[in-house]
Amino acid sequence: MYLNPASSFNEIYTKFYRKSYLYVKSYVHDDMAAEDIVSESLIRLWERMREKTVDPVLPFLFSILKNRSLDYLKHQVIRQKVHDHIAETLNRELEIRTTSLEASDPTDIFSAEVQQIVEDTLNLLPERIREIFIMSRFGNKPHKEIAELFNISVKGVDYHIMQSIKKLRTALKDYLPFLGVFAFLK
């Protein structure tokens, strides 16, 4: 098919758009991409026809359409590979985070920290209060026995233990909701 070089773009568009679109769409499977490729190809054909005679027109046009479609498809392959690589990386990271979370024990996370805070807080208490608290809560000694050892009343033992508990509650205020409160803080 031969077109006069003076043909307007509208003539070229009207004559070749439908065939070109169907050809490109059959490969790229994307309406908008097919429209873009066809439009760009028809402009390229029209520009070439203004420079010199294109004869026959259809093989030249379909060559342009083919090359632009190939470029588009190659670009899609690259995009898909990048997308797959990113998805694979994100999936691996998600699996690592999931495995890590499944393997973690919240009590282990806080245990060492809480233990250190308890030790530090107890070390700040006066010696007598600290000893009474440790005997009561960690030594499981009855208040009466502790009172006899320190030569104080049972109420005095209760008072010293309450002082220790107040200090520990203050020091552990950020952890109490997570720990279910230690038995010795009740």
Beta strands, then each sheet from edge to edge (+ up, - down):
end
